[in-house]
Amino acid sequence: HLGPLVTSSKKYKHVFAVIDAFSKFTWLYPTKSTEAAEAINRLENQRHVYGNPARIITDKGSTFTSSTFEDYCNKQNILHISITAGLLRSNGQIEKQNSTIIAVLSNLSVYNPEKW
């Protein structure tokens, strides 16, 4: 998750980013919290369109270390790999995207920070 950000007019505070490691295509989902249930909801929406990924690489944030998230991955036969938070080289793809997302959101919402 990226955030917390300035709360949007629709009460979103975070951005949940999913990156395809092969194509580098990125999906961005606004979220109101960093709860596992909300992340799972976004993954479920994506699953219905694209199917399940073979693996998910995440940091060790509470969203992804919760038993709820682990149970979801096990049930969906997704290999969940946790990396150490703060080591940019461990998951450089998402870290690079996060810096781009911050720059874009900052520019787009300079006059109306709650309208991202």
N, C-alpha and C positions, 0 to 999 in steps of 0.2 A: 504494500500500500504506500501511496504517496500522500503525505499530509501529517497532521491536520492542516487544511487550508482555510481560508475565509469561508464561512458557511454560505452556501449558495442560496438563492431564493427558494429552491426546492429542498433545502435543508441537507444538502450533501456537504461532506467535510473532507472526503478522501477520494483518491483515484486508485482503482484496482487495475493494474496493467497485466496483460497476458501477451507474451511474445512467442511466436513460432520460431524455434531455434534454427530451422532450416531456411525459411524464406525471410525471416526477420520481420514479418508482418506483425503489427501491434494492434491489440484491441484495448480500448480504455473504457472502463466502467466507473461512473460516479457511484460512491457509496456513502451512506450516512454513518457507518461505523466500521471498525476493523474486526467485527465479530466473524467467527468462522462460518456461521449460517449465511451471512451476506455474501462472503466469498464463494461459498458452495453454490448459492443461488446463481451467481454470475457464471460459474463453471457449468452448471446445469443448462443454462440458456445457451451457452456456447456448445455444449455437448450435443444438443438437439439439432444444431446446424452442421457442426464439423466432426462430431464424434469425439471420443475420449482421446487424450494424448497418451502416449506410451509412458511418459514420465513427466513429472512436474518438479522443477527446481525452485525452492523458496529459501528465504532467510529463516532464522529461528524465532521469528516473532510469534506472539501468543496465538495469532490467527492460525498459524500453520503447525504449531506444536500441540494444539488442543486435540483431545481424543475425538472430538466431532469431526475434525478435518482428517485425521488419520483413518477413522472408520470409513469416511467417504472414499478416500483413496483406495483403501483395501476392497471395499464393496465394488468399486468401479474398475478394479485391476489396474490401478495407476501406480507406478513406482514413484514414491515421494522421496526426493533427495533434499536434505536440509544443508545449507551452507552457513558459515559463520557470518553473522551480520557485521557490517563495517569494513569488510575486506572487499574493496571495489573490484579487484581482479577476480574474485571468486565468481561473481555473476555480473560481469562487465556489460552485458547486453542491456539488462534492466537498469543498471546505474546510468548508463549513457542515455537511455530513453528518458529516465526520470529528470535528468538535467534539461533535456529538450522540452519535456512537458512543462516544467516549471517556467522556462523562458517563454514559451508560447502562451500559457495561461496568464502570466504576468502582463504580457503585452496586450492580450485580448481583453483583460479585465481591469486595465489601469483606471478607467473612469467609473466603472461599476463593478467593484470587486466581488459582489454577490451574484453576478451574472456570468458564471463560468459554467 
